[in-house]
Amino acid sequence: MVSELTISAVDIIRKQREFFQTGKTKDVYFRIGQLKILKQAIIEHEQAITQTLKADLNKPEFETYAAEILVTKEIDYAIKHIQTWTKPQKAPVPLNFFPYSAKIYPEPLGVVLIIGAWNYPFQLTISPLVGAIAAGNCAIIKPSELAPHTSNLLAEIIPKYFDSRYIAVVEGGVETSQKLLAEKFDHIFFTGSTTVGKIVMTAAAKNLTPVTLELGGKSPCIVDTEINLEHTVKRIVWGKFINAGQSCIAPDYLLVDKKIKNNLVDILRKTLKEFYGDNPANSPDYARIINHKHFGRLVHFLKDGEIIIGGKTNSEELYIAPTIINNVSWTDPIMQEEIFGPILPIIEYSDITEAIALINSRPKPLALYLFSQNKNLQKRVLQETTSGGVCLNDTMIQFSVSSLPFGGVGDSGIGSYHGKASFDTFSHYKSVLQNSFLLDLNWRYAPYKGKLSLLKRLLG
């Protein structure tokens, strides 16, 4: 028996394919107009977005504006550059192919599926949509059911501004995602865990659908001795504990030179108090864990190592205090998977070679952070490690720079987006070769007798 959801999804996809075939989305000015509409929709619903994120994650208004609503800057960047991005680019042709000419034409893929994440449930859904619109596609959005208030708001906003034949929202849980993934799309964009990413890729393979997987991993943060310690700690604390640590590029663990470890811990304690007060549970600037399942997983991690700062929990409020853990082992559960919460293990090292070896023994992370003014050390870490991206002497900010492609490598993801990279992700680059009727040499035509030596001179 076919479910109503399946019928609905199939119907939406069919109508979007029909709309795409009209060619309307290929018009650059249509795309610009739709991007402006999307920006206006966000601006007009800023208060509602803030309220839903407060309801889903107890997210402070400042964090909502900075990390969710300012996705409008990504829209501005696309509008500014889209006419350049969409222009056919000339490609060089070897002289022995005279009088041929070549160009590369970016063209939209068609109908794409965007599966959002719960930790930044608005921004991580809208940001890839910006790329899909800029590239000229139709899109179906599947928001995360784990952030139900934001999912409901997206389902309310999008139909007000966009025809469902162009952009549609489909809400639901795992079953909904499974049914959508069973359909044929021209591209699937997924943000979430590595485990679910494998499921998405397996389902996409059945239809030979290309995927972009924005996943995560244990992003290391190396702290050298040649630093401004106060600035370093503030940047680490901000990057780790914004959104209660529920960020895919949050520093997952610290690798600290043992010479400064004790000082760093002292300033961590001082900085956490400056940021969130004596009791972070009462701070208006500290978010909550998304649900009881993730809360339980994180509480289990607190059994590992030695808690030296924080550690308090409240299951009713889904609250876990900003926590620093010492003396963890690489075999402890906390070091076996991405933490994705407000718990920060500290591991000391005496030789950077040791630290680099430890990082390289793990799956490739989405982000790597290094705090050091030593240029040679910076160069060495960049050359000897692999990660989706690197940020030197800061955390998280690389995500906000539209000119930098954002994405993982290996277990931390496939493909990238933001700015031009988003346009590229949702585009096919069509190669076009053109000949002229000015002349037609016979060297390639049969009969071939006596022509091999000429062919070797021309093309050999």
Buried (B, 14 or more C-beta within 10 A) or exposed (E): EEEEBBEEBBEBBEBBBEBBEEEBBBEBEBBBEBBEBBBEBBEEBBEBBBBBBBBBBBBBBEBBBEBBBBBBEBBBBBBEBBEEBBEBEEEEBEEEBEEEBBBEBBBBBBBBBBBBBBBBBBBBBBBBBBBBBBBBBBBBBBBBBBBBBBBBBBBEBBEEBBEBBBBBBBBBEEEBBEBBBEBBBBBBBBBBBBEBBEBBBEBBEEEEBBBBBBBBBBBBBBBBBEBEBEEBBBBBBBBBBBBBBBBBBBBBBBBBBEEBBEEBBEBBBEBBBEBBBEEBBEBEBBBBBBEEEBBEBBBEBBEBBEBBBBBBBEEEEBBBBBBBBBBBEEEBEBBEBBBBBBBBBBBBBEEBEEBBEBBEEBBBBBBBBBBBEBEEBBEBBBEEBBBBBBBBBBBBEBBBBBEBBBBBBBBBBBBBBBBBBBBBBBBBEEEEEEEEEEEEEEEEEEEEEEBEEBEEEEEE
